[in-house]
Amino acid sequence: MKRKLFLVFCVVFLLIGAISVLSACSTEEGGSAISSVSVNEAGELIVTYKNGETESLGVVVGRDGEDGRDGEDGKDGKDGADGMNGSILITNEKTDISYAASKGLRSAVSIVCGFETTVQVGGWFPGYGGTTTKEYSSLGSGVIYSMTRSEGDAFIITNYHVVYDAASNSENGISEDISVYLYGSELEEMAIPAEYVGGSLFYDIAVLHIDNSDLIRTSDACEADIADSDLLSVGDQAIAIGNAKGYGISTSSGIISVDSEYLDMVAADGKTAVSYRVMRVDTAVNSGNSGGGLFDNEGNLIGIVNAKIIDEGVENIGYAIPSNVAVSVADNIIHYCYETEVERVQRAMLGITVATSDSRAVFDSETGKIYIKESVSIHETAEGSPADGILMAGDILISASVGDRCTEINRRYHIIDMMLDVRAGDTVSLTVIRDGAEMTLEIPITSDCLAAY
């Protein structure tokens, strides 16, 4: 019995080695690269190429340790890899990461912000001596969110703390001298001037705009493809791309350690207490990575890096704002702030507080991933708020809709984050369960419902 099983493993191991060589040869000779390899029910090794063609390499082994066909699902009481369905997935992790990083690099930028501050010189007491103006700069990263190549225009997402300094002489603390550098063009003479559109101290997101740049027109840069961060789970790959330590754009790789949690800290102004919803990663991030992208194994944006823990007893704990939050904040800023006098996020407020009444881990057999699912209910409604008289304490939230967009509420943050996408004039439709009965309730949103963040 053991001898049969050993033979099966040997055959599979050798096949994987042969497939790797074959894949390399087919690429060198101009053929199509191998996409996947599987063993069908007859025990044949089937190679599928990336151009869609398939090829049988003949009968190799049965799943029960004997040549030929198995019993049902390999569960026939004989030796073999029961329940594996004969599938062998061939991947080259190094190549996958390289592709993902290359894709992410096309949307990556480094950011240099110039500031001025006035400091006292001479004298021991205020009012004595004189003052002088000092110039200094801060370094960070960003991601191209949207781009019109023909116009040389682009919107950039970065962290608010990258472009803000409370000690600067500017009226709002925002740099008045912002330069953006594309990957591969990080030379002083290739700086692209950018204007601040708006931002949020409370979300640590800011949006910059590039106008009429020939470097944008002629580059291979592109806007990032955005992933749905709600579909991420612990263990998914997380590739950070940014201007680490100000040495230029570089990459590092790790995994998602926690898919969603809240990070309590003092904001960039040094005095405001904030609580950011973030993902925790073990990907190496450093000063300068702030505002840079976090990408999945397909090169899609899953977050914006914004913090790390620095402590003698801590290793590899970094944080990123989930892409769904970052994009919602960016869209809100562009909608309310671009070419207006508004500079802050305008978030719709329903006037409710929500609570989690149940939380559990749920395994999804289709994706092979484990997710957290919560039961979210109304804790209370504020008197005189838009929700007053419509929602009641104890209502269990099932889903929320605005226009054509419907969001299932199975995490507490879903309803909170969604308010970033609500605009004045919209109507929010909430499906709830009250006293065992399901009902849909509508709440109109007016400009009075908006709060600056």
Buried (B, 14 or more C-beta within 10 A) or exposed (E): EEEBBEBBEEBBEEBEEEBEEBBEEBEEEEBBBBBBBBBBEEBBBBBBBEEEEEEEBEBBBBBBBBEEEBBEEBEBEBBBBBEEBBEBEBEBEEEBBEBBBEBBBBBBBBBBBBBBBEEBEEEEEEEEEEEEEEEEEBBBBBBBBBBEBEEBBBBBBBBBBBBBBEEBEBEEBBBBBBBBBBBBBBEEEBBBEBEBBBBBBBBBBBBBBBEEBEBBBEBEBEBBBBBEBBBBBBEBBBBBBBBBEBEBBBBBBBEBBEBBEEBEBEBBBEEEEBEBBBBBBBBBBBBBBBBBBBBBBBBBBBBBBBBBEEEEEEEBBBBBBBBBBBBBBBBBBBBBBBEEEBBBBBBBBBBBEBBEEEEEEEEEEEEEBEBBEBBBBBBBBEEEBBBBEBBBEBBBBBBBBBEEEEBEBBBBBBBBBBBBBBBBEBEBBBBBBBEEEEEEBEBEBEEEBBEEB
